[in-house]
Amino acid sequence: MVQRDGWAAVRRRVAPVMLVTVTLGVFVAYRPATAGGQTPPGADPGKATSLVPNSGFDAGDRAGHPIGWAVEGDESGANIVNLSAYRTAGLGSLEVSARGTAVTVSSDRIVAAAGREYRVSAKVKGKSGEPAALSLDFTGFDGTDLGDHAAAPESSTDWRTVTVSGVAPAGTANVTVRIAAGDEGVSYWDEVNLAEAAPAYDPNLGSARELFLDDYRIASSKDVGRVVHPARKLPEPVIRPDHPWESSAYTYGSVFKIGGVYRLWYDCNNDVAPGYYLCYAESRDGRTWTKPLGRGSVGYKDIPASKTNIVIAGGGTIAYNPDAAPERRFALMQFHSGVVNQTLGYYVYFSKDGYDWTPGEDTPALLDGDVSQVTWDPRTKRYIATIKKRMFTSRTPGIYDRAAFVSTSKDFLTWSTPQLAVAGDHADDGAAEALNGLEGQIYGMPVLPYESTYVGIPWVFLTTDYVTGSQASAGAGPVLPQVASSRDLTDWSRPVRDPVIRPGDPGAWDDGALYTSSNALVSDRTVTMYYGAFNAGHGGQDQTAPNPDTYVGQTGMATWRRDGFVSLTNASTPGAGEPGELTTKPVVFHGDALKVNAVVHSRGSLTVEVLDAADDTPVPGYAAKDAIPVTGDQYAATVRWKGGRSLASLSGRQVRFRFHLTGTDLYSYWVPPAG
């Protein structure tokens, strides 16, 4: 990363500022809960939180510096203090003391998006001299300084609120909050709040299902929370390495059901350069697989292509577009090594059958490497690629920071400029530290076009060290698939961080690093995703252990209930605990029935009332007292009210839904077209 001068923000006290205010009030119309990148974890549904960690300066390291923030310059000039006269909330505040030498306190980098407006506010109180300045700093994915917006508050011994906003310029990947001082002076800082301007909200509900992976349609909630539901896994792998050219057989690949046949492409490792190949398998039921020989044109040593199931040298993932020209219905993206920023990158291939491949171009379609996932989005008629780019922003010097970038294309040849989507943050770093490790990174991220949203499956790599295992020079530690979502492929929500596919218990074939296919198969009741798993973490088996096991990857099958990655949950029972409540933002629908996918547990209930969006009063006949409870395990239950009322009379009218939950997991809701 190219380091910027932390003192520059103070020198440029007249830098362009879109909005600078010093006031006793607070700002509205901004949404701290979702950034142009990813949501911080732990936020209650519908409740705003600051994007920066340790925003109240309540936790410090042993040097007294705030955790989640970096101190540059005179390190003795930035300290956490616990003085009642110099804090506004919580336990502490940040004292910035300049004595003729610059000192800058910078937050962790936050994923941001070009063209989005960001605003930071903070409480500041002066003690002597000139107070420090507050700024927003935007950087590109390679660390390039793209400019800042700064405010220099007037000196005051009363608490004031200083606010700075700015639009992220083209090429932005991150935004950083800085508090910097150069002139003589002592000031105190508290309650830093970084938010992104709320996007335009569309109340039109459409007919697609609304999941609870983000806060887009949530106005408020009480006594409910998001719960991750890990997939049910088959106990044994469905594809094992059982051919001479397979030392491992794991899927980074793709799987489709075409004409009643499940077709799966997976990676196999062997001892012939490039060392990994794309192989083919098929099945009639998705569980029992065969490996047809002779479909491709790649052999192995003295074994001819007619006796292997290898379809192309190298790995990669495949997008299937049934509407494309016959010779381009299958599209493959594959990484090739080479010269950085020239020939190192992602190359594309096309095939009519998924067996024989023709190169698209002789130059990379996208630069960098080495993991990619691709899919075809039939809703927007475009391809989506998530790729890994090389950001030298990790905690470990000289090691690039793995992160997921998103790019789109209409023809699979010409791609949009990749935008940073999901990166490891302080919560991922904390998860690695809980393993006595170093940091969290995003190894890859398939994107699934799913109902009203895009579901991302970020592979979170909790790097523990660089010494354990035969491949530890690239980092050791578990790789855990989690869940993310986006409405536009730019803003990404990650409010929960539990694995959606859990590794097996110690000794299981999948107790180490887990990866997934680039797509999922959706039926009326299930979502199925195939995953690649190794019997150790990313670094391989510990070679210092007695009789170390062979490091091997295999392919498994994971299944969720339909919409079942995350539920909105209330765990009360009648008379014990508190019932939950969730209210949507205003919605407009065109249908006559509200459907829910929910599990209502024993003695629980789920009811819905409809509110007039203008004044939030119950619509007559649709109040809570009129609602008939939904009970049991329901994949598509119709919500009912007394008197047999349907929603037909409310079609086209702006209303809110208020869900009342007792002992319920609510996965989704939707209003299908009438009839």
Rosetta blueprint (number, residue, H / E / L):
1 M L
2 V L
3 Q L
4 R L
5 D L
6 G L
7 W L
8 A H
9 A H
10 V H
11 R H
12 R L
13 R L
14 V L
15 A L
16 P L
17 V L
18 M L
19 L E
20 V E
21 T E
22 V E
23 T E
24 L L
25 G L
26 V L
27 F L
28 V L
29 A L
30 Y E
31 R E
32 P L
33 A L
34 T L
35 A L
36 G L
37 G L
38 Q L
39 T L
40 P L
41 P L
42 G L
43 A L
44 D L
45 P L
46 G L
47 K L
48 A L
49 T L
50 S L
51 L L
52 V L
53 P L
54 N L
55 S L
56 G L
57 F L
58 D L
59 A L
60 G E
61 D L
62 R L
63 A L
64 G L
65 H L
66 P E
67 I L
68 G L
69 W E
70 A E
71 V E
72 E E
73 G E
74 D L
75 E H
76 S H
77 G H
78 A E
79 N E
80 I E
81 V E
82 N L
83 L L
84 S H
85 A H
86 Y H
87 R L
88 T L
89 A L
90 G L
91 L L
92 G L
93 S E
94 L E
95 E E
96 V E
97 S E
98 A E
99 R L
100 G L
101 T L
102 A L
103 V E
104 T E
105 V E
106 S E
107 S E
108 D L
109 R L
110 I E
111 V E
112 A L
113 A L
114 A L
115 G L
116 R L
117 E E
118 Y E
119 R E
120 V E
121 S E
122 A E
123 K E
124 V E
125 K E
126 G E
127 K E
128 S E
129 G E
130 E L
131 P L
132 A L
133 A E
134 L E
135 S E
136 L E
137 D E
138 F E
139 T E
140 G E
141 F L
142 D L
143 G L
144 T L
145 D E
146 L E
147 G E
148 D E
149 H E
150 A E
151 A E
152 A L
153 P L
154 E L
155 S L
156 S L
157 T L
158 D L
159 W L
160 R E
161 T E
162 V E
163 T E
164 V E
165 S E
166 G E
167 V E
168 A L
169 P L
170 A L
171 G L
172 T E
173 A E
174 N E
175 V E
176 T E
177 V E
178 R E
179 I E
180 A E
181 A E
182 G L
183 D L
184 E L
185 G E
186 V E
187 S E
188 Y E
189 W E
190 D E
191 E E
192 V E
193 N E
194 L E
195 A E
196 E E
197 A E
198 A L
199 P L
200 A L
201 Y L
202 D L
203 P L
204 N E
205 L L
206 G L
207 S L
208 A L
209 R L
210 E E
211 L E
212 F L
213 L L
214 D L
215 D L
216 Y L
217 R L
218 I E
219 A E
220 S E
221 S E
222 K E
223 D L
224 V L
225 G E
226 R E
227 V E
228 V E
229 H L
230 P L
231 A L
232 R E
233 K E
234 L L
235 P L
236 E L
237 P L
238 V L
239 I E
240 R L
241 P L
242 D L
243 H L
244 P L
245 W L
246 E L
247 S L
248 S E
249 A E
250 Y E
251 T E
252 Y E
253 G E
254 S E
255 V E
256 F E
257 K E
258 I E
259 G L
260 G L
261 V E
262 Y E
263 R E
264 L E
265 W E
266 Y E
267 D E
268 C E
269 N E
270 N L
271 D L
272 V L
273 A L
274 P L
275 G L
276 Y E
277 Y E
278 L E
279 C E
280 Y E
281 A E
282 E E
283 S E
284 R L
285 D L
286 G L
287 R L
288 T L
289 W E
290 T E
291 K L
292 P L
293 L L
294 G L
295 R L
296 G L
297 S L
298 V L
299 G L
300 Y E
301 K L
302 D L
303 I E
304 P L
305 A H
306 S H
307 K H
308 T L
309 N L
310 I E
311 V E
312 I E
313 A E
314 G E
315 G L
316 G L
317 T E
318 I E
319 A E
320 Y E
321 N L
322 P L
323 D L
324 A L
325 A L
326 P H
327 E H
328 R H
329 R L
330 F E
331 A E
332 L E
333 M E
334 Q E
335 F E
336 H E
337 S L
338 G L
339 V L
340 V L
341 N L
342 Q L
343 T L
344 L L
345 G E
346 Y E
347 Y E
348 V E
349 Y E
350 F E
351 S E
352 K L
353 D L
354 G L
355 Y L
356 D L
357 W L
358 T E
359 P E
360 G L
361 E L
362 D L
363 T L
364 P L
365 A L
366 L E
367 L E
368 D L
369 G L
370 D L
371 V L
372 S E
373 Q E
374 V E
375 T E
376 W E
377 D E
378 P L
379 R L
380 T L
381 K L
382 R E
383 Y E
384 I E
385 A E
386 T E
387 I E
388 K E
389 K L
390 R L
391 M E
392 F L
393 T L
394 S L
395 R L
396 T L
397 P L
398 G L
399 I L
400 Y L
401 D E
402 R L
403 A E
404 A E
405 F E
406 V E
407 S E
408 T E
409 S E
410 K L
411 D L
412 F L
413 L L
414 T L
415 W L
416 S L
417 T L
418 P L
419 Q E
420 L E
421 A E
422 V E
423 A E
424 G L
425 D L
426 H H
427 A H
428 D H
429 D H
430 G H
431 A H
432 A H
433 E H
434 A L
435 L L
436 N L
437 G L
438 L L
439 E E
440 G E
441 Q E
442 I E
443 Y E
444 G E
445 M L
446 P L
447 V E
448 L E
449 P E
450 Y E
451 E L
452 S L
453 T E
454 Y E
455 V E
456 G E
457 I L
458 P L
459 W E
460 V E
461 F E
462 L E
463 T E
464 T L
465 D E
466 Y L
467 V L
468 T L
469 G L
470 S L
471 Q L
472 A H
473 S H
474 A H
475 G L
476 A E
477 G L
478 P L
479 V E
480 L E
481 P E
482 Q L
483 V L
484 A E
485 S E
486 S E
487 R L
488 D L
489 L L
490 T L
491 D L
492 W L
493 S E
494 R L
495 P L
496 V L
497 R L
498 D L
499 P L
500 V L
501 I L
502 R L
503 P L
504 G L
505 D L
506 P L
507 G L
508 A L
509 W L
510 D L
511 D L
512 G L
513 A L
514 L E
515 Y E
516 T E
517 S L
518 S L
519 N L
520 A L
521 L E
522 V E
523 S L
524 D L
525 R L
526 T E
527 V E
528 T E
529 M E
530 Y E
531 Y E
532 G E
533 A E
534 F E
535 N L
536 A L
537 G L
538 H L
539 G L
540 G L
541 Q L
542 D L
543 Q L
544 T L
545 A L
546 P L
547 N L
548 P L
549 D L
550 T L
551 Y L
552 V L
553 G E
554 Q E
555 T E
556 G E
557 M E
558 A E
559 T E
560 W E
561 R E
562 R L
563 D L
564 G L
565 F L
566 V E
567 S E
568 L E
569 T E
570 N E
571 A L
572 S L
573 T E
574 P L
575 G L
576 A E
577 G L
578 E L
579 P L
580 G E
581 E E
582 L E
583 T E
584 T E
585 K L
586 P L
587 V E
588 V E
589 F L
590 H L
591 G L
592 D L
593 A L
594 L L
595 K E
596 V E
597 N E
598 A E
599 V E
600 V E
601 H E
602 S E
603 R E
604 G E
605 S E
606 L E
607 T E
608 V E
609 E E
610 V E
611 L E
612 D E
613 A L
614 A L
615 D L
616 D L
617 T L
618 P E
619 V L
620 P L
621 G L
622 Y L
623 A L
624 A H
625 K H
626 D H
627 A E
628 I E
629 P L
630 V E
631 T L
632 G E
633 D E
634 Q E
635 Y E
636 A E
637 A E
638 T E
639 V L
640 R E
641 W E
642 K H
643 G H
644 G H
645 R E
646 S L
647 L L
648 A H
649 S H
650 L H
651 S L
652 G L
653 R L
654 Q L
655 V E
656 R E
657 F E
658 R E
659 F E
660 H E
661 L E
662 T E
663 G E
664 T E
665 D E
666 L E
667 Y E
668 S E
669 Y E
670 W E
671 V L
672 P L
673 P L
674 A L
675 G L
